[in-house]
Amino acid sequence: MHRLRTPICKAAAAAAAFLAVFAAVSLSAEPIATKEGVLPAGTELNEDQLDQPTELFWSELAGGKRSYLLNLGDMLFSSPTILGGAARQAGISCGTCHQQGGGNTKLFVPGMSSRAGNFDTTGPFFNPKADNGVLDPVRPPSLRGAKYLAPYGHNGRFASLRDFVRNVIVNEFAGGEPSPQVLDALVDYIQEIAFLPNAKLTAGGRLSKEASAAAKRGEILFNKPFPRNAAMSCASCHVPSGAFVDHQIHDVGTGGWQKTPTLLNANLNAPYFHDARYDSYEQVVDYFDKHFDLRLSAKDRSDLVAYLNAIGEADKPTTRNTVQAELEELESFSSVFDVAIPARNSEIAVLAADALGIEWRDLGEKFPGRTDTTVSGGVKERLRARNTIRGVVLTLRRIAMAAADGDFGRAAEAYAAYQKEAAAAADVLKQAEPYSLFNPKIWEAHFKAVKQLADIAKEKSRSK
């Protein structure tokens, strides 16, 4: 399970006081630390989720294991270390915009977004050198099934996923030039992200017997030629047997040429169109009906919406986050050391130590401190969890320092110590779990208080 990063950006400084935990612990010469106030006031990264988007990998669906490259790419994808400038300082990672490999329907950055769910990748905030002077936000797409969805980018300008990933890092988020091994890992991870199963669809993209009668009528309409152009239909671009894409770009009157997006799992990807202009399938169908003069009746439009809902579903769209899920992800990430340290790979060992340190500190934020009034009880367990995590983070710092110095004997010793500490931490964290943000009642009370404090700060700002 791929855990969301939890950077502090939308709460006021007062709220940040009981969310930030171990920012003082640095792991390398250039520490990554979440910093409140880096992003504009009113930013929403949709990080406060307990039920998180489900993430599946093709290799796991086939009964295989997670590879070294997959674990490394997954780890890098969720770490701000590979990005630059404001993104790095704010704790933003690739996983911020593409949560669990999906999209981020609530993403909003003032000055960079025109509405929730879109983001200007050529704006001034994250990389002033890439600023085109126009607010032209796009919707961060889901990466599920990406290996079947070339070309890449909303306008399809990248034939290669590798080139697309490099562009995001270097040009959109002002990161340094990624090494070949970093790009290899990120591309492998993205290509491994699978579509979520949908019982209403067959392998060939046809509706199954689980679909409703309305959806089946909509399927017929979806394949029906347009009245004014018999060579076109909805299915001619969204090819059902080809992951509902045709690998082409088209101008459908929405502002230039855009590539055909997949409709698989699309229920999880609202708002719709390249710029997130539409909230619902009803609005999408209405637009195409008018733009292409499809002459649809009200019943036709309803049936098409039923069809889109059927093919856009997922059997299990979300997964509850738990301490165990967090620990399993940390174990996957730390396995990178099993290859990097024997290979004397300083770059990857330091990146892994940095990324794991951030992940452990974020996990520490799930256990409220003594002064957090939103949770009562379990003070001893919570403080023990926080202190245990602090020790683990310090050991990761030792790994980073040794690897940076090229002393891999010392790095191996520190890694052995880390493994023992991480194993011991599992019991400590599970004992504190009932008093943590993994408890739905405590989670609700905690973020209600955070919102209240943020609202107070917002009102104070307005009154100045």
C-alpha positions, 0 to 999 in steps of 0.5 A: 500500500502506497502511503500518502505524504502529509506535508503541512501546507493548508493549516495555520501556524497554530495547527502546524504546531501539533502536526509537525514532529521531527523536522529538526532531525536532518538526514543529509547535508541538504535536509528535506523538511516540511515547512508551513508557509511555503505554499500559498495560503488556501492550498489544498493537497488533499493529504488528510485521508484515512481511506486512501486510493487503492494501488495495485501493481501488474506484477502483484496481480500476476502473482509475482513479487515487487522488484528492486526497481519497483521498490526504488521507484515507489520510494522516489515517487513519494519523496520530495528529494528528487524535486527542487525549489519550493516543491522540495521545501514544501514536502511535495512529491510526485505522489502529491499530485498522483496519489497512490498512482491515481489523480488528486481530485481536490488539489488546489494551489492559489495562483496555480489552479483555477479550480479544485482538481487542476494545476498549472505546470507552466506557472511561476511558483515551482519553476519560474524559468518555465513560466509561460505567463498564462494561467493554463492549468491541467488536471493531474491524470491518473497513472493507472495503466500508464504503460498502455496509454502512450503518448504522454502529457495531456497534449501527447507531446511525449512519445516516451514515458521516460522523457515525460518523467524527466520533464516533470522533474526538471522543468515543471518542478525545478529538480536537478537532472535525474540520474539514469538509475533514478529515471529507470526506477521511476519509469518502472514504478509507473509502468507497474501501476495497474488499472483497478479491477472492475467486475462490470467489464470483461477483458475485451472492454465489453460490459459484463452481466453485472452491468445494468440495462441502462448501461447496456443501452448506453454501450450501444449508443457509445458505439453508434456512428455520429449523425453528421459523421458516420466515420466517428463514434465515441468508441472510435476514439475511446476504443473499448478493446484498447483500454478506451484510448486510440493513442491519438490527439484530437481537437474537440473544441476545448482549447487545442489538441489533446490526447484521448484519455482512458475511461477505465477507473474514470469514476475516481478521476473527476473533474473531467477534461484536460483542464478539469472543467467538468464535474460530472459525466452528465456535463461531459455528455451534454458537451459532446451532444451539443458540440457534435450535434448528436441529437441525444434524447434525455433518455439517451444521455442518461443511458450514456452516463450509466455506461460511463459510470459502469466502465469507470468503476473499480471494485475496491476504489479505496483502502483503509490505512493502518499501522501494518500497511505503513510498516509494510511500505517502509519494509518495501522501501528499506529493501532498497538498502539490500542492493544499494549498500553491497553495490556501494551505491552512494546515490541510492543509499543516501536517497533511500535514507532521506526518503525513509526518514521522511516517511518515518517522521510522517508516520510519527505525526500520526501519533499526537503529542501530549498537548494535542487535546483532540485525543485523550488516553494513551499518552504513554503509548503515544509518547513511546511511539514518537520516541521510538520513531525518533531513534529510527530516524537517527539511525537512518541518518547514520546510514546516510552519513556513512554512505555519503562518506563512502564507508559502506562497512559502517553503512551496513552496520547502521542498516543492521541496527535499523532493521532491528529497531524497525522490527522492535518499533512495530509492536510499539506502534501497534500498541499506540494505534488505538490512540492515533490518527489511524483510529477513525474517531480520533482522526475526525476530531483531530482534523476538525480541530486543524480546520477550525484553527486554519479558519481562525487564521484565515479570518485573522488574515482577512481582518488585517 
